[in-house]
């Protein structure tokens, strides 16, 4: 395990994880077009239907051979590919890396229950069929330390190609939105998410800006003290009443609760 941690650290240091070549400015609902390639670990997970691949979820590149996404984004009966270096899905921009995924390289958390998203453990790893080529438009995400908890109102960004409104269209360009963290103590109140919220989750946003369908699996990007960005969350679910319902922030799987599983899965595969 120590050897794995050392190798992951070396890869992260060598690649400058969490440090975009193009700084984010300040849909994701009520978001804005992101600066191109300012979230260079952002992945478009695409599923095959009738011979064509379509965007279905987001994800984060955490190693040249590994992508982190949500458990509910994965089905063993479907065929997937990952697109790295994507920004405008309507154009061939020359930076894209399209990588097929083998069915045996999908690893959903063993405690994920597809019939109970609020039960937690909504996280999965995908091993790429070939390593990503790192550069300005494709970089690795940094993960937070184990058990790290964000403070209330921490300024984080969601990014993705999810719907611009409840039932609305998918955008062509990558969207971002500022989603302040809502601490567990507030977000778990009875008139917020109540018992649906687990300690292994993190809330962010609210009734103005939120994630939406298609953002699932994508990152909650939060600044670290050293100036880098860390992916603290994997977009998991929103309210059944809509993507920006009052007192129903977007709920993310808290990455820092799953460091051991991530490391062990990568080491053994």
Secondary structure per residue as TSV (DSSP state, phi and psi in degrees):
chain	resnum	aa	ss	phi	psi
A	1	X	-	360.0	-40.7
A	2	X	H	-62.4	-38.2
A	3	X	H	-62.7	-40.9
A	4	X	H	-63.9	-46.7
A	5	X	H	-60.8	-39.3
A	6	X	H	-64.9	-42.9
A	7	X	H	-67.5	-39.1
A	8	X	H	-63.7	-39.1
A	9	X	H	-65.3	-42.4
A	10	X	H	-63.5	-42.2
A	11	X	H	-61.7	-43.8
A	12	X	H	-63.3	-44.2
A	13	X	H	-66.3	-40.8
A	14	X	H	-66.7	-33.6
A	15	X	H	-92.7	-7.9
A	16	X	T	63.7	52.3
A	17	X	T	-56.0	144.8
A	18	X	T	71.7	13.2
A	19	X	-	-124.6	93.8
A	20	X	-	-65.7	146.8
A	21	X	S	-72.5	-24.8
A	22	X	S	-119.2	112.5
A	23	X	-	-69.2	138.5
A	24	X	-	-64.3	145.1
A	25	X	-	-98.1	164.8
A	26	X	-	-120.8	360.0
A	27	X	-	360.0	52.3
A	28	X	-	18.9	133.7
A	29	X	B	-85.9	129.5
A	30	X	T	57.2	33.7
A	31	X	-	-93.3	-155.6
A	32	X	E	-149.6	161.1
A	33	X	E	-60.5	131.3
A	34	X	-	-73.6	155.4
A	35	X	-	-63.2	130.8
A	36	X	T	-51.8	127.9
A	37	X	T	65.2	21.5
A	38	X	S	-82.7	-12.0
A	39	X	S	-121.0	72.3
A	40	X	T	-72.9	-4.8
A	41	X	T	-93.0	-5.6
A	42	X	E	-64.8	133.7
A	43	X	E	-121.1	143.8
A	44	X	E	-101.8	113.8
A	45	X	E	-89.1	124.7
A	46	X	E	-121.4	142.6
A	47	X	E	-115.2	144.6
A	48	X	E	-84.9	132.8
A	49	X	E	-144.9	121.7
A	50	X	T	54.8	39.0
A	51	X	T	83.0	1.8
A	52	X	E	-125.6	143.6
A	53	X	E	-94.0	138.3
A	54	X	E	-129.1	143.7
A	55	X	E	-60.3	132.4
A	56	X	E	-126.4	-33.4
A	57	X	E	-152.6	166.7
A	58	X	E	-95.0	-177.1
A	59	X	E	-175.3	173.0
A	60	X	E	-130.1	133.7
A	61	X	E	-81.1	113.2
A	62	X	E	-109.7	-5.2
A	63	X	E	-162.2	153.2
A	64	X	T	-54.5	-20.6
A	65	X	T	-115.7	6.1
A	66	X	E	-136.0	137.7
A	67	X	E	-119.6	138.9
A	68	X	E	-105.2	133.4
A	69	X	E	-147.1	-166.2
A	70	X	-	-93.8	148.3
A	71	X	G	-61.4	-36.4
A	72	X	G	-72.8	-8.0
A	73	X	G	-83.1	-10.3
A	74	X	-	-113.1	134.5
A	75	X	-	-135.4	130.5
A	76	X	T	-66.9	-15.3
A	77	X	T	-90.0	-1.2
A	78	X	S	-112.3	162.4
A	79	X	-	-109.3	133.1
A	80	X	E	-124.8	159.3
A	81	X	E	-140.0	158.8
A	82	X	E	-115.3	137.4
A	83	X	E	-115.4	119.9
A	84	X	E	-102.2	161.7
A	85	X	S	63.7	27.0
A	86	X	-	-92.7	145.4
A	87	X	S	-135.6	-66.8
A	88	X	B	-101.0	109.7
A	89	X	T	-68.9	-13.8
A	90	X	T	-87.2	-6.2
A	91	X	S	-130.3	150.3
A	92	X	-	-88.8	108.2
A	93	X	-	-99.6	-6.7
A	94	X	S	90.0	-10.0
A	95	X	-	-98.7	-8.3
A	96	X	-	-71.0	142.2
A	97	X	E	-121.9	114.0
A	98	X	E	-100.4	117.9
A	99	X	E	-123.5	119.7
A	100	X	E	-67.2	157.0
A	101	X	-	-120.5	129.4
A	102	X	-	-80.4	142.2
A	103	X	G	-61.0	-29.4
A	104	X	G	-80.0	-0.6
A	105	X	G	-108.2	26.5
A	106	X	E	-107.1	122.7
A	107	X	E	-126.8	100.2
A	108	X	E	-92.0	142.8
A	109	X	-	-53.5	133.7
A	110	X	T	-62.7	-20.6
A	111	X	T	-98.7	5.5
A	112	X	-	-69.8	131.6
A	113	X	-	-117.8	107.6
A	114	X	T	-63.2	-14.6
A	115	X	T	-92.1	0.7
A	116	X	-	-148.9	79.9
A	117	X	G	-64.4	-31.3
A	118	X	G	-75.0	-5.6
A	119	X	G	-77.6	-12.1
A	120	X	S	93.6	-170.1
A	121	X	-	63.2	29.1
A	122	X	-	-85.1	75.5
A	123	X	-	-149.8	146.2
A	124	X	E	-148.5	157.9
A	125	X	E	-122.5	144.5
A	126	X	E	-124.7	125.4
A	127	X	E	-91.8	126.3
A	128	X	-	-74.1	149.9
A	129	X	S	-74.8	-14.6
A	130	X	S	-152.0	154.2
A	131	X	-	-67.1	147.5
A	132	X	-	-70.1	146.5
A	133	X	-	-93.5	112.6
A	134	X	-	-81.2	145.7
A	135	X	S	-173.9	-161.4
A	136	X	S	-61.1	-35.0
A	137	X	S	-95.7	-8.8
A	138	X	-	-135.8	113.1
A	139	X	-	-136.5	167.1
A	140	X	-	-87.5	145.6
A	141	X	-	-78.9	147.1
A	142	X	E	-91.2	142.3
A	143	X	E	-103.3	150.5
A	144	X	-	-74.2	161.7
A	145	X	-	-61.4	154.8
A	146	X	T	-55.1	136.1
A	147	X	T	65.6	14.2
A	148	X	-	-67.2	132.4
A	149	X	-	-118.1	128.0
A	150	X	-	-76.6	143.6
A	151	X	-	-75.6	160.0
A	152	X	T	-58.8	137.7
A	153	X	T	71.4	12.1
A	154	X	-	-57.5	137.5
A	155	X	E	-86.4	105.8
A	156	X	E	-123.5	161.7
A	157	X	E	-121.2	135.5
A	158	X	E	-93.6	146.8
A	159	X	E	-137.4	148.0
A	160	X	E	165.8	177.1
A	161	X	-	-108.9	30.7
A	162	X	-	-73.1	171.4
A	163	X	B	-59.7	145.2
A	164	X	S	-78.7	-14.5
A	165	X	S	-160.5	167.2
A	166	X	T	-58.0	117.8
A	167	X	T	74.8	6.4
A	168	X	-	-85.3	-170.6
A	169	X	-	-79.8	159.6
A	170	X	B	-85.2	136.5
A	171	X	-	-78.5	157.7
A	172	X	S	-79.8	-42.2
A	173	X	B	-92.6	145.2
A	174	X	-	-58.1	132.6
A	175	X	E	-104.6	156.1
A	176	X	E	-140.3	155.8
A	177	X	E	-152.1	140.4
A	178	X	E	-74.4	120.1
A	179	X	E	-122.8	98.6
A	180	X	E	-62.8	141.4
A	181	X	E	-69.0	140.6
A	182	X	E	-110.7	113.1
A	183	X	-	-57.6	152.2
A	184	X	H	-54.1	-41.2
A	185	X	H	-60.6	-33.9
A	186	X	H	-86.2	-44.5
A	187	X	H	-70.1	-20.6
A	188	X	T	-92.3	4.9
A	189	X	S	-63.4	155.6
A	190	X	T	-58.9	-33.8
A	191	X	T	-93.0	4.9
A	192	X	T	-102.8	-115.8
A	193	X	T	-94.6	-13.0
A	194	X	G	55.5	-138.6
A	195	X	G	-70.5	-9.2
A	196	X	G	-71.3	-19.1
A	197	X	-	-91.4	128.7
A	198	X	-	-107.2	161.7
A	199	X	T	-65.0	-18.5
A	200	X	T	-89.4	15.6
A	201	X	E	-122.2	164.4
A	202	X	E	-138.2	136.6
A	203	X	E	-98.0	146.5
A	204	X	E	-154.4	145.0
A	205	X	-	92.4	-152.5
A	206	X	-	173.8	-141.6
A	207	X	S	-89.5	4.1
A	208	X	S	-105.7	-48.4
A	209	X	S	-128.0	140.6
A	210	X	B	-161.1	172.3
A	211	X	-	-81.4	171.4
A	212	X	-	-153.3	177.6
A	213	X	T	-54.9	129.7
A	214	X	T	104.5	-21.1
A	215	X	-	-84.1	-15.8
A	216	X	T	-47.9	140.9
A	217	X	T	84.4	-16.3
A	218	X	-	-79.6	174.1
A	219	X	E	-87.2	152.0
A	220	X	E	-103.5	106.9
A	221	X	E	-93.1	122.8
A	222	X	E	-129.9	138.3
A	223	X	E	-71.9	142.0
A	224	X	-	-102.8	165.8
A	225	X	T	-62.6	-27.5
A	226	X	T	-86.5	6.8
A	227	X	S	93.7	-6.7
A	228	X	-	-86.0	174.6
A	229	X	E	-111.4	141.9
A	230	X	E	-119.6	142.6
A	231	X	E	-88.5	102.4
A	232	X	E	-90.3	-17.5
A	233	X	E	-142.4	153.6
A	234	X	E	-115.9	117.7
A	235	X	E	-56.9	125.6
A	236	X	E	-116.2	-60.1
A	237	X	E	-154.9	159.3
A	238	X	-	-126.0	177.5
A	239	X	B	-69.1	147.5
A	240	X	T	-66.3	-15.3
A	241	X	T	-87.3	-1.1
A	242	X	B	136.7	167.8
A	243	X	T	-76.5	-17.2
A	244	X	T	-132.8	49.1
A	245	X	-	-74.4	145.7
A	246	X	T	-62.8	136.5
A	247	X	T	59.8	23.8
A	248	X	-	-130.9	72.8
A	249	X	-	-60.9	160.5
A	250	X	E	-62.0	136.3
A	251	X	E	-105.2	131.8
A	252	X	E	-117.7	147.7
A	253	X	E	-68.3	129.0
A	254	X	E	-79.8	110.8
A	255	X	G	-60.0	-37.0
A	256	X	G	-67.4	-10.5
A	257	X	G	-85.6	-6.5
A	258	X	S	-126.8	17.5
A	259	X	H	-55.4	-45.4
A	260	X	H	-61.6	-45.8
A	261	X	H	-63.6	-41.4
A	262	X	H	-59.7	-49.0
A	263	X	H	-65.9	-42.0
A	264	X	H	-67.7	-39.5
A	265	X	H	-65.0	-43.4
A	266	X	H	-66.8	-37.8
A	267	X	H	-68.6	-33.7
A	268	X	T	-94.5	2.2
A	269	X	-	-134.0	360.0
